[in-house]
């Protein structure tokens, strides 16, 4: 059963979606990539063990969550997420973050060492001190155009996301990239990331951590995952043969890996 609702947390309205699970383990909270509404991860959630309860949300300024008056840096977003989970009645949780959401997941785990049980980091890095992708690729990330223009999204998908999308095969973009957040909300997300890095506190994140990274990711080169795996005390790195959107393209396979890790 899926429950869609709007909740108030720290004075902000957030759109959330909960897929009820039948198991007794903590719920899995998903943090999306930049500009992406919660529907982006539908293929992954559909493939995930139904016993696992899943909590998704739109960050302020994305999807169905109104744009805030000022940007939210990651520490404030992590606190906002904690308040949202309080409002939903959740205590201890597991957290999965993909791409931009991986930064939020790292920050949440750092700020909530007792509340966050396990951590999954997908196609993500350490923020400002990461090994960057190619400049030509990064320029596509400066605006939300790919979320609003399907033809443009398909045209640049291979260059941005790599992997099997280079050939146009198994393309999840018609499902994933129909965001309706504001341009200001997208820019606020970029500003929230500016100057942030997890590099100094990665050794302090003690949770069991699964790092999933593609071997052909133009946005987040694989070397970043290897650095995180060395610095996180309890991390395991799994490299899959695809690109930045492997969690969607290879949803059944990677959902199984995640479920096994959470068990």
GIHU-V870813 format. One record per backbone hydrogen bond with DSSP energy under -1.0 kcal/mol. CO is the residue of the C=O (numbers start at 1). NH is the residue of the N-H. If there is no record, write none. Layout:
co & nh
CO & NH
CO & NH
This chain:
co & nh
1 & 20
3 & 18
5 & 16
7 & 14
9 & 12
12 & 9
14 & 7
15 & 58
16 & 5
17 & 56
18 & 3
19 & 54
27 & 94
28 & 55
29 & 96
31 & 98
33 & 36
37 & 40
38 & 41
39 & 42
41 & 45
42 & 46
43 & 47
44 & 48
49 & 52
51 & 23
53 & 28
54 & 19
55 & 30
56 & 17
59 & 62
62 & 65
65 & 61
73 & 77
74 & 78
75 & 79
76 & 80
77 & 81
78 & 82
79 & 83
80 & 84
81 & 85
82 & 86
83 & 87
84 & 88
85 & 90
86 & 89
93 & 117
94 & 29
95 & 120
96 & 31
97 & 122
98 & 101
99 & 102
100 & 104
101 & 105
102 & 106
103 & 107
104 & 108
105 & 109
106 & 110
107 & 111
108 & 112
112 & 116
115 & 93
118 & 95
119 & 210
120 & 97
121 & 212
122 & 99
126 & 198
127 & 130
134 & 138
135 & 139
137 & 140
138 & 141
139 & 142
144 & 147
145 & 148
145 & 149
149 & 153
150 & 154
151 & 155
152 & 156
153 & 157
156 & 160
157 & 161
158 & 162
161 & 244
162 & 165
163 & 166
164 & 167
164 & 169
172 & 175
172 & 176
173 & 177
176 & 178
182 & 186
183 & 187
184 & 188
185 & 189
186 & 190
187 & 191
188 & 192
189 & 193
190 & 194
193 & 196
196 & 128
198 & 202
201 & 204
202 & 205
208 & 119
209 & 236
210 & 121
211 & 238
212 & 123
213 & 240
221 & 224
222 & 226
223 & 227
224 & 228
225 & 229
226 & 230
227 & 231
228 & 232
234 & 209
236 & 211
238 & 213
240 & 215
240 & 242
242 & 216
243 & 246
245 & 248
245 & 249
246 & 250
248 & 251
250 & 254
251 & 255
252 & 256
253 & 257
254 & 258
255 & 259
256 & 260
257 & 261
258 & 262
259 & 263
